[in-house]
Amino acid sequence: MTWPCLAILLTAGVLYLAHALGRLAGVVRGKPQGTAGLWGLLAAALALHGAFLIARSVQLGGLPVATRLDSLALFLWVTATVFVACRRPYRLEGVAAVFWPLFAVGMLASWLLAGRVPSARASLSGFWLVLHLVPVYVGYAGFAVAAGAGLGYLVQETLLRRKQGGALWRRLPSLETLERVGRGALSLGFPVLTLGLVAGMVWAMQGSALLGRGWYADPKVVGGMVVWLFYAAVLHVRLLARVRGRRAAVLTVAGFLLTAASFLAAHWYEEPETGSSRPPAVGRERSS
């Protein structure tokens, strides 16, 4: 990975952080909708972030997942893009003041921890990489939006119950809006995640998978299934059992913490080298 690529990614991170701080300041000043300048910062951040991913794709000859930093950068770009794309249909503007600060903190922390250690996902063939990994990332992005709405709900509900915060709570999204956003994001993320997991299982059962015959016991697979089962239960109680309010928000936030743990485990877990039992990574970059 070249230093110009890292500089582009770092600049994008600084712009994301500036946008997040501007959002928080807007809530305090009573202008949570954002300004043209803030939208410009976000557009520039997304563009630079995308430029980094394109540059890495050109270098690697495929999707940028050769290192943990690549994979996290791709996941975070998908998350930010999903939020922006769903802003109007799901009326997410009121949640932005909660989502973007959380996104910026998570982004900076994950990039500091990721480093440039090679990722096992680089060994996936191009077709299965797209069919499995991209839907999983989009599903996780939906869960991130739902968690932001859930956390906002908990904060807003606490301020209302304790009659604290003064005019601040009036500038936050309504509880009804946060509930609807969380429910909609879960309804979007779960079926997309299901598609990605099914594609991954089909790939694994074909016998050419990196995980070998015991693929079903691999921590990455187990973690993905645990996340899927948890969100299946959350959707059941939210949509069918009519669980609403604080309990639903707590479940949603807990689900994303489980998702984050599974995602990190999938990227930090490395099988021990066993000679020829593990095929060489396709498109793994030369040492830089």
Backbone hydrogen bonds in HBPLUS format (Angstrom, degrees):
<---DONOR---> <-ACCEPTOR-->    atom                        ^
c    i                          cat <-CA-CA->   ^        H-A-AA   ^      H-
h    n   atom  resd res      DA  || num        DHA   H-A  angle D-A-AA Bond
n    s   type  num  typ     dist DA aas  dist angle  dist       angle   num
A0006-LEU N   A0002-THR O   3.23 MM   4  6.62 158.3  2.28 147.2 153.2     1
A0007-ALA N   A0003-TRP O   2.84 MM   4  6.04 153.4  1.91 152.8 160.5     2
A0008-ILE N   A0004-PRO O   2.98 MM   4  6.23 153.7  2.05 146.4 152.6     3
A0009-LEU N   A0005-CYS O   3.04 MM   4  6.35 161.0  2.08 150.6 155.4     4
A0010-LEU N   A0006-LEU O   2.88 MM   4  6.08 158.6  1.93 149.5 155.5     5
A0011-THR N   A0007-ALA O   2.94 MM   4  6.10 158.0  1.98 147.3 153.1     6
A0012-ALA N   A0008-ILE O   3.00 MM   4  6.27 156.8  2.06 147.5 153.7     7
A0013-GLY N   A0009-LEU O   2.99 MM   4  6.28 152.5  2.07 144.7 152.3     8
A0014-VAL N   A0010-LEU O   3.00 MM   4  6.33 152.5  2.08 149.2 156.0     9
A0015-LEU N   A0011-THR O   3.03 MM   4  6.33 155.5  2.09 149.4 155.8    10
A0016-TYR N   A0012-ALA O   2.92 MM   4  6.21 156.7  1.97 151.6 158.0    11
A0017-LEU N   A0013-GLY O   3.00 MM   4  6.21 160.1  2.04 146.6 151.9    12
A0018-ALA N   A0014-VAL O   2.92 MM   4  6.19 154.7  1.99 145.7 152.7    13
A0019-HIS N   A0015-LEU O   2.92 MM   4  6.14 157.1  1.97 148.4 154.4    14
A0020-ALA N   A0016-TYR O   2.90 MM   4  6.19 158.5  1.95 151.4 157.3    15
A0021-LEU N   A0017-LEU O   2.94 MM   4  6.19 163.2  1.97 153.6 157.3    16
A0022-GLY N   A0018-ALA O   2.95 MM   4  6.11 152.1  2.03 143.1 151.3    17
A0023-ARG N   A0019-HIS O   2.93 MM   4  6.23 145.0  2.06 145.2 154.8    18
A0024-LEU N   A0020-ALA O   3.07 MM   4  6.44 158.0  2.12 150.3 155.2    19
A0025-ALA N   A0021-LEU O   2.95 MM   4  6.20 160.1  1.99 148.4 154.1    20
A0026-GLY N   A0022-GLY O   2.88 MM   4  6.05 145.3  2.00 140.0 149.8    21
A0027-VAL N   A0023-ARG O   3.09 MM   4  6.45 148.0  2.20 147.4 154.7    22
A0028-VAL N   A0024-LEU O   3.19 MM   4  6.54 159.6  2.23 148.9 153.8    23
A0029-ARG N   A0025-ALA O   2.95 MM   4  6.21 151.0  2.04 146.2 154.4    24
A0030-GLY N   A0026-GLY O   2.94 MM   4  5.93 108.7  2.46 134.7 151.0    25
A0031-LYS N   A0026-GLY O   2.55 MM   5  4.59 158.1  1.60 152.0 148.6    26
A0030-GLY N   A0027-VAL O   3.18 MM   3  5.04 152.5  2.26  96.6 104.9    27
A0034-GLY N   A0031-LYS O   3.46 MM   3  6.31 173.9  2.47 121.4 123.0    28
A0039-TRP N   A0035-THR O   3.04 MM   4  6.37 158.3  2.09 151.6 157.5    29
A0040-GLY N   A0036-ALA O   2.90 MM   4  6.14 143.8  2.04 141.6 152.1    30
A0041-LEU N   A0037-GLY O   2.99 MM   4  6.33 150.2  2.08 144.6 152.0    31
A0042-LEU N   A0038-LEU O   3.03 MM   4  6.34 159.4  2.07 148.3 153.4    32
A0043-ALA N   A0039-TRP O   2.91 MM   4  6.09 161.2  1.95 146.4 151.7    33
A0044-ALA N   A0040-GLY O   2.93 MM   4  6.10 160.8  1.97 148.4 153.5    34
A0045-ALA N   A0041-LEU O   2.91 MM   4  6.12 154.0  1.98 145.9 153.5    35
A0046-LEU N   A0042-LEU O   2.91 MM   4  6.15 165.9  1.93 155.7 158.6    36
A0047-ALA N   A0043-ALA O   2.94 MM   4  6.09 155.5  2.00 144.9 152.2    37
A0048-LEU N   A0044-ALA O   2.93 MM   4  6.10 166.7  1.95 151.4 154.4    38
A0049-HIS N   A0045-ALA O   2.87 MM   4  5.95 159.8  1.91 148.9 155.6    39
A0050-GLY N   A0046-LEU O   2.84 MM   4  5.98 157.8  1.89 144.1 150.4    40
A0051-ALA N   A0047-ALA O   2.83 MM   4  6.07 147.2  1.94 143.0 153.0    41
A0052-PHE N   A0048-LEU O   2.92 MM   4  6.22 152.0  2.00 148.7 155.1    42
A0053-LEU N   A0049-HIS O   3.17 MM   4  6.53 159.1  2.21 146.6 151.4    43
A0054-ILE N   A0050-GLY O   2.90 MM   4  6.17 155.9  1.96 149.9 156.8    44
A0055-ALA N   A0051-ALA O   2.90 MM   4  6.06 162.7  1.93 149.3 154.2    45
A0056-ARG N   A0052-PHE O   2.94 MM   4  6.17 158.7  1.98 150.9 156.9    46
A0057-SER N   A0053-LEU O   2.88 MM   4  6.05 148.8  1.98 141.6 150.7    47
A0058-VAL N   A0054-ILE O   2.94 MM   4  6.23 154.3  2.01 151.2 157.3    48
A0059-GLN N   A0055-ALA O   3.02 MM   4  6.27 158.2  2.06 145.9 151.9    49
A0060-LEU N   A0056-ARG O   2.91 MM   4  6.04 154.6  1.97 148.3 154.7    50
A0061-GLY N   A0057-SER O   2.74 MM   4  5.54 134.5  1.94 142.6 153.2    51
A0062-GLY N   A0057-SER O   3.28 MM   5  5.09 137.9  2.47 131.0 138.7    52
A0065-VAL N   A0063-LEU O   2.94 MM   2  5.96 116.1  2.36 117.2 100.6    53
A0119-SER N   A0066-ALA O   2.84 MM  53  5.44 157.8  1.89 126.7 128.5    54
A0071-SER N   A0067-THR O   3.06 MM   4  6.40 165.1  2.08 153.8 156.7    55
A0068-ARG N   A0117-VAL O   2.96 MM  49  5.88 146.7  2.08 158.3 167.3    56
A0072-LEU N   A0068-ARG O   2.93 MM   4  6.15 165.1  1.95 154.4 158.2    57
A0073-ALA N   A0069-LEU O   2.89 MM   4  5.99 156.2  1.94 147.0 154.1    58
A0074-LEU N   A0070-ASP O   2.92 MM   4  6.20 156.7  1.98 152.9 159.0    59
A0075-PHE N   A0071-SER O   2.94 MM   4  6.19 163.6  1.97 149.7 154.3    60
A0076-LEU N   A0072-LEU O   2.89 MM   4  6.05 166.1  1.91 152.4 155.8    61
A0077-TRP N   A0073-ALA O   2.99 MM   4  6.10 153.4  2.06 143.4 150.7    62
A0078-VAL N   A0074-LEU O   2.98 MM   4  6.20 160.9  2.02 151.7 156.7    63
A0079-THR N   A0075-PHE O   2.92 MM   4  6.19 156.8  1.98 147.9 154.8    64
A0080-ALA N   A0076-LEU O   2.94 MM   4  6.16 166.4  1.96 150.6 153.3    65
A0081-THR N   A0077-TRP O   2.90 MM   4  6.02 160.8  1.94 149.2 155.1    66
A0082-VAL N   A0078-VAL O   2.86 MM   4  6.00 159.4  1.91 151.4 156.7    67
A0083-PHE N   A0079-THR O   3.08 MM   4  6.30 158.7  2.13 147.7 153.3    68
A0084-VAL N   A0080-ALA O   3.03 MM   4  6.29 164.0  2.05 149.8 153.9    69
A0085-ALA N   A0081-THR O   2.83 MM   4  5.98 162.0  1.87 151.0 156.6    70
A0086-CYS N   A0082-VAL O   2.95 MM   4  6.02 147.0  2.06 144.8 152.7    71
A0087-ARG N   A0084-VAL O   3.25 MM   3  5.13 159.5  2.29 100.4 106.2    72
A0090-TYR N   A0086-CYS O   3.01 MM   4  5.63 158.1  2.06 142.7 149.5    73
A0091-ARG N   A0087-ARG O   2.91 MM   4  5.26 104.1  2.50 123.1 137.1    74
A0092-LEU N   A0087-ARG O   2.82 MM   5  4.55 151.5  1.90 127.0 136.8    75
A0091-ARG N   A0088-ARG O   3.19 MM   3  4.81 151.5  2.27  95.8 104.4    76
A0095-VAL N   A0092-LEU O   2.83 MM   3  5.27 141.8  1.98 113.2 125.0    77
A0096-ALA N   A0093-GLU O   3.24 MM   3  5.33 151.2  2.33 102.0 110.2    78
A0098-VAL N   A0095-VAL O   2.93 MM   3  5.44 147.1  2.03 114.3 124.3    79
A0099-PHE N   A0095-VAL O   2.87 MM   4  6.07 165.2  1.89 156.5 161.7    80
A0100-TRP N   A0096-ALA O   3.01 MM   4  5.77 163.6  2.04 147.1 150.7    81
A0103-PHE N   A0099-PHE O   2.80 MM   4  6.00 153.7  1.86 154.0 163.1    82
A0104-ALA N   A0100-TRP O   2.88 MM   4  6.05 160.4  1.92 151.6 155.6    83
A0105-VAL N   A0101-PRO O   3.04 MM   4  6.24 163.8  2.06 150.8 154.6    84
A0106-GLY N   A0102-LEU O   2.96 MM   4  6.08 168.9  1.97 150.5 154.1    85
A0107-MET N   A0103-PHE O   2.83 MM   4  5.91 154.3  1.90 147.2 155.0    86
A0108-LEU N   A0104-ALA O   3.02 MM   4  6.16 172.3  2.02 151.5 152.9    87
A0109-ALA N   A0105-VAL O   3.02 MM   4  6.13 165.8  2.04 152.2 156.7    88
A0110-SER N   A0106-GLY O   2.94 MM   4  5.94 163.2  1.96 146.0 151.1    89
A0111-TRP N   A0107-MET O   2.97 MM   4  6.10 161.0  2.01 151.7 157.0    90
A0112-LEU N   A0108-LEU O   3.08 MM   4  6.19 150.3  2.17 142.3 149.8    91
A0113-LEU N   A0109-ALA O   3.11 MM   4  6.32 147.1  2.22 143.7 152.4    92
A0114-ALA N   A0110-SER O   2.84 MM   4  5.81 137.1  2.03 145.2 156.7    93
A0122-ALA N   A0119-SER O   3.18 MM   3  5.89 166.3  2.20 117.2 121.4    94
A0123-SER N   A0120-ALA O   3.12 MM   3  5.97 172.8  2.13 124.3 126.5    95
A0124-LEU N   A0121-ARG O   3.17 MM   3  5.71 170.6  2.18 117.7 120.7    96
A0129-LEU N   A0125-SER O   2.85 MM   4  5.85 147.6  1.95 155.4 166.1    97
A0130-VAL N   A0126-GLY O   3.18 MM   4  6.36 159.0  2.23 147.6 150.6    98
A0131-LEU N   A0127-PHE O   3.07 MM   4  6.30 171.1  2.08 152.4 155.1    99
A0132-HIS N   A0128-TRP O   2.89 MM   4  5.68 148.4  1.99 139.5 146.4   100
A0133-LEU N   A0129-LEU O   2.87 MM   4  5.42 140.9  2.03 132.3 143.5   101
A0136-VAL N   A0132-HIS O   3.38 MM   4  6.47 155.6  2.44 142.9 149.9   102
A0137-TYR N   A0133-LEU O   2.94 MM   4  6.20 158.0  1.99 154.1 160.1   103
A0138-VAL N   A0134-VAL O   2.93 MM   4  6.21 158.7  1.97 154.3 160.5   104
A0139-GLY N   A0135-PRO O   2.85 MM   4  6.03 157.7  1.90 148.3 154.5   105
A0140-TYR N   A0136-VAL O   2.92 MM   4  6.18 159.6  1.96 149.8 155.2   106
A0141-ALA N   A0137-TYR O   2.86 MM   4  6.08 145.6  1.98 142.6 152.7   107
A0142-GLY N   A0138-VAL O   3.01 MM   4  6.36 150.9  2.09 146.6 153.4   108
A0143-PHE N   A0139-GLY O   3.09 MM   4  6.47 150.7  2.18 144.7 152.8   109
A0144-ALA N   A0140-TYR O   2.91 MM   4  6.22 144.0  2.04 143.5 153.6   110
A0145-VAL N   A0141-ALA O   3.04 MM   4  6.41 155.3  2.11 150.9 156.3   111
A0146-ALA N   A0142-GLY O   2.99 MM   4  6.26 160.4  2.03 147.1 152.8   112
A0147-ALA N   A0143-PHE O   2.85 MM   4  6.04 151.1  1.93 144.7 152.5   113
A0148-GLY N   A0144-ALA O   2.97 MM   4  6.24 154.3  2.04 146.2 152.8   114
A0149-ALA N   A0145-VAL O   3.03 MM   4  6.35 156.8  2.08 149.7 155.6   115
A0150-GLY N   A0146-ALA O   2.82 MM   4  6.07 152.1  1.89 144.7 153.5   116
A0151-LEU N   A0147-ALA O   2.81 MM   4  6.02 160.4  1.85 153.3 157.5   117
A0152-GLY N   A0148-GLY O   2.97 MM   4  6.13 157.2  2.02 142.6 149.5   118
A0153-TYR N   A0149-ALA O   2.88 MM   4  6.09 147.1  1.99 142.8 152.1   119
A0154-LEU N   A0150-GLY O   3.02 MM   4  6.34 157.3  2.07 147.5 152.5   120
A0155-VAL N   A0151-LEU O   3.02 MM   4  6.31 160.3  2.06 151.5 156.5   121
A0156-GLN N   A0152-GLY O   2.88 MM   4  6.02 170.5  1.89 152.3 155.4   122
A0157-GLU N   A0153-TYR O   2.80 MM   4  5.85 164.7  1.82 153.2 158.0   123
A0158-THR N   A0154-LEU O   3.02 MM   4  6.04 153.1  2.09 139.4 146.5   124
A0159-LEU N   A0155-VAL O   3.02 MM   4  6.26 161.1  2.05 151.5 156.4   125
A0160-LEU N   A0156-GLN O   2.99 MM   4  6.19 159.3  2.03 149.6 155.3   126
A0161-ARG N   A0157-GLU O   2.92 MM   4  6.04 160.1  1.96 145.2 151.0   127
A0162-ARG N   A0158-THR O   2.99 MM   4  6.08 159.0  2.03 148.6 153.8   128
A0163-LYS N   A0159-LEU O   2.84 MM   4  5.58 112.3  2.31 132.0 147.8   129
A0164-GLN N   A0159-LEU O   2.97 MM   5  4.97 153.1  2.04 139.3 146.3   130
A0168-LEU N   A0165-GLY O   2.90 MM   3  5.29 147.7  2.01 143.5 138.3   131
A0170-ARG N   A0167-ALA O   3.22 MM   3  5.36 130.3  2.48  98.1 111.0   132
A0171-ARG N   A0168-LEU O   2.97 MM   3  5.40 148.6  2.07 110.1 119.5   133
A0172-LEU N   A0169-TRP O   3.32 MM   3  5.24 153.8  2.40  97.0 104.6   134
A0178-LEU N   A0174-SER O   3.04 MM   4  6.36 164.2  2.07 155.6 159.2   135
A0179-GLU N   A0175-LEU O   2.92 MM   4  6.07 156.7  1.98 147.8 154.4   136
A0180-ARG N   A0176-GLU O   3.00 MM   4  6.19 159.7  2.04 147.5 152.6   137
A0181-VAL N   A0177-THR O   2.92 MM   4  6.13 161.2  1.96 152.7 158.0   138
A0182-GLY N   A0178-LEU O   3.01 MM   4  6.12 166.9  2.02 147.9 151.5   139
A0183-ARG N   A0179-GLU O   3.06 MM   4  6.23 161.0  2.10 147.6 152.7   140
A0184-GLY N   A0180-ARG O   2.92 MM   4  6.06 161.4  1.95 149.8 155.2   141
A0185-ALA N   A0181-VAL O   2.88 MM   4  6.03 162.1  1.92 155.2 159.8   142
A0186-LEU N   A0182-GLY O   3.13 MM   4  6.25 157.7  2.18 144.6 150.2   143
A0187-SER N   A0183-ARG O   3.04 MM   4  6.21 155.4  2.11 143.5 150.6   144
A0188-LEU N   A0184-GLY O   3.01 MM   4  6.25 134.7  2.22 140.5 152.3   145
A0189-GLY N   A0185-ALA O   2.85 MM   4  6.02 167.2  1.87 152.0 155.6   146
A0190-PHE N   A0186-LEU O   3.05 MM   4  5.90 171.1  2.06 152.2 153.8   147
A0193-LEU N   A0189-GLY O   2.93 MM   4  6.04 159.3  1.97 153.5 159.6   148
A0194-THR N   A0190-PHE O   2.94 MM   4  6.16 155.7  2.00 150.8 157.9   149
A0195-LEU N   A0191-PRO O   3.07 MM   4  6.34 152.8  2.15 142.4 148.3   150
A0196-GLY N   A0192-VAL O   3.11 MM   4  6.47 159.5  2.15 149.8 154.5   151
A0197-LEU N   A0193-LEU O   2.92 MM   4  6.21 159.3  1.97 156.4 161.8   152
A0198-VAL N   A0194-THR O   2.95 MM   4  6.10 161.4  1.98 152.2 157.3   153
A0199-ALA N   A0195-LEU O   3.03 MM   4  6.22 161.4  2.06 149.6 154.6   154
A0200-GLY N   A0196-GLY O   3.01 MM   4  6.22 152.6  2.09 142.3 149.9   155
A0201-MET N   A0197-LEU O   2.93 MM   4  6.20 151.9  2.01 148.1 155.3   156
A0202-VAL N   A0198-VAL O   2.95 MM   4  6.21 160.9  1.99 153.1 158.1   157
A0203-TRP N   A0199-ALA O   3.01 MM   4  6.20 160.8  2.05 147.0 152.3   158
A0204-ALA N   A0200-GLY O   2.94 MM   4  6.13 155.5  2.00 142.7 149.7   159
A0205-MET N   A0201-MET O   2.92 MM   4  6.11 156.1  1.98 151.6 156.9   160
A0206-GLN N   A0203-TRP O   3.27 MM   3  5.44 153.7  2.34 102.2 110.0   161
A0207-GLY N   A0204-ALA O   3.46 MM   3  6.21 171.8  2.47 117.0 118.9   162
A0212-GLY N   A0209-ALA O   3.40 MM   3  5.74 159.9  2.44 107.0 112.4   163
A0217-ALA N   A0214-GLY O   3.09 MM   3  5.73 159.1  2.13 119.4 125.3   164
A0218-ASP N   A0215-TRP O   3.11 MM   3  5.30 163.6  2.14 109.9 115.0   165
A0221-VAL N   A0218-ASP O   3.01 MM   3  5.39 116.7  2.42 109.3 123.7   166
A0222-VAL N   A0218-ASP O   2.93 MM   4  6.18 170.3  1.94 163.3 166.5   167
A0223-GLY N   A0219-PRO O   2.85 MM   4  5.81 161.3  1.88 142.3 148.0   168
A0224-GLY N   A0220-LYS O   3.04 MM   4  6.21 158.3  2.09 142.7 148.4   169
A0225-MET N   A0221-VAL O   2.98 MM   4  6.23 157.7  2.03 152.4 158.1   170
A0226-VAL N   A0222-VAL O   2.91 MM   4  6.14 154.9  1.98 151.0 158.2   171
A0227-VAL N   A0223-GLY O   3.04 MM   4  6.28 161.4  2.07 150.0 154.4   172
A0228-TRP N   A0224-GLY O   2.98 MM   4  6.20 159.2  2.03 143.9 150.0   173
A0229-LEU N   A0225-MET O   2.88 MM   4  6.07 165.3  1.90 153.1 156.1   174
A0230-PHE N   A0226-VAL O   2.94 MM   4  6.11 157.5  1.99 147.4 154.0   175
A0231-TYR N   A0227-VAL O   2.99 MM   4  6.23 168.0  2.01 156.1 158.5   176
A0232-ALA N   A0228-TRP O   2.90 MM   4  6.06 144.2  2.03 144.2 155.0   177
A0233-ALA N   A0229-LEU O   3.04 MM   4  6.29 153.4  2.12 144.4 150.4   178
A0234-VAL N   A0230-PHE O   2.90 MM   4  6.25 153.0  1.97 145.8 154.4   179
A0235-LEU N   A0231-TYR O   2.85 MM   4  5.97 167.6  1.87 148.0 150.8   180
A0236-HIS N   A0232-ALA O   3.02 MM   4  6.15 149.0  2.12 137.8 146.8   181
A0237-VAL N   A0233-ALA O   3.01 MM   4  6.31 164.3  2.04 154.3 156.4   182
A0238-ARG N   A0234-VAL O   2.91 MM   4  6.06 147.4  2.02 147.4 157.5   183
A0239-LEU N   A0235-LEU O   2.81 MM   4  5.70 165.8  1.83 149.1 153.1   184
A0240-LEU N   A0236-HIS O   2.86 MM   4  5.26 146.6  1.97 133.4 144.5   185
A0241-ALA N   A0236-HIS O   3.01 MM   5  6.44 155.1  2.07 146.1 152.6   186
A0243-VAL N   A0237-VAL O   2.71 MM   6  5.51 164.2  1.73 156.5 156.9   187
A0249-ALA N   A0245-GLY O   3.03 MM   4  6.31 155.6  2.09 152.1 159.8   188
A0250-VAL N   A0246-ARG O   2.91 MM   4  6.16 159.9  1.95 155.4 160.3   189
A0251-LEU N   A0247-ARG O   3.04 MM   4  6.27 161.6  2.08 148.5 153.1   190
A0252-THR N   A0248-ALA O   2.98 MM   4  6.19 154.2  2.05 145.6 152.7   191
A0253-VAL N   A0249-ALA O   2.98 MM   4  6.23 164.0  2.00 154.6 157.8   192
A0254-ALA N   A0250-VAL O   2.91 MM   4  6.04 163.9  1.94 151.3 156.5   193
A0255-GLY N   A0251-LEU O   2.85 MM   4  5.99 148.1  1.96 142.1 151.2   194
A0256-PHE N   A0252-THR O   3.12 MM   4  6.46 149.6  2.22 143.9 150.8   195
A0257-LEU N   A0253-VAL O   3.06 MM   4  6.40 153.3  2.14 149.3 156.7   196
A0258-LEU N   A0254-ALA O   3.01 MM   4  6.29 153.2  2.08 146.5 153.6   197
A0259-THR N   A0255-GLY O   2.85 MM   4  6.12 149.8  1.94 141.5 150.8   198
A0260-ALA N   A0256-PHE O   2.76 MM   4  6.00 160.0  1.79 152.2 156.4   199
A0261-ALA N   A0257-LEU O   3.02 MM   4  6.22 157.5  2.07 143.4 149.3   200
A0262-SER N   A0258-LEU O   2.96 MM   4  6.19 156.8  2.01 147.4 153.7   201
A0263-PHE N   A0259-THR O   2.82 MM   4  6.04 158.0  1.86 152.0 158.6   202
A0264-LEU N   A0260-ALA O   2.91 MM   4  6.08 163.9  1.94 151.4 155.3   203
A0265-ALA N   A0261-ALA O   2.95 MM   4  6.06 157.2  2.00 143.7 150.6   204
A0266-ALA N   A0262-SER O   2.95 MM   4  6.11 152.0  2.03 145.4 152.6   205
A0267-HIS N   A0264-LEU O   3.14 MM   3  5.26 133.8  2.37  97.3 109.5   206
A0268-TRP N   A0264-LEU O   2.83 MM   4  5.98 144.4  1.96 151.8 162.4   207
A0269-TYR N   A0265-ALA O   2.92 MM   4  5.56 144.4  2.04 142.4 148.0   208
A0277-SER N   A0274-THR O   3.25 MM   3  5.59 171.3  2.26 126.6 126.6   209
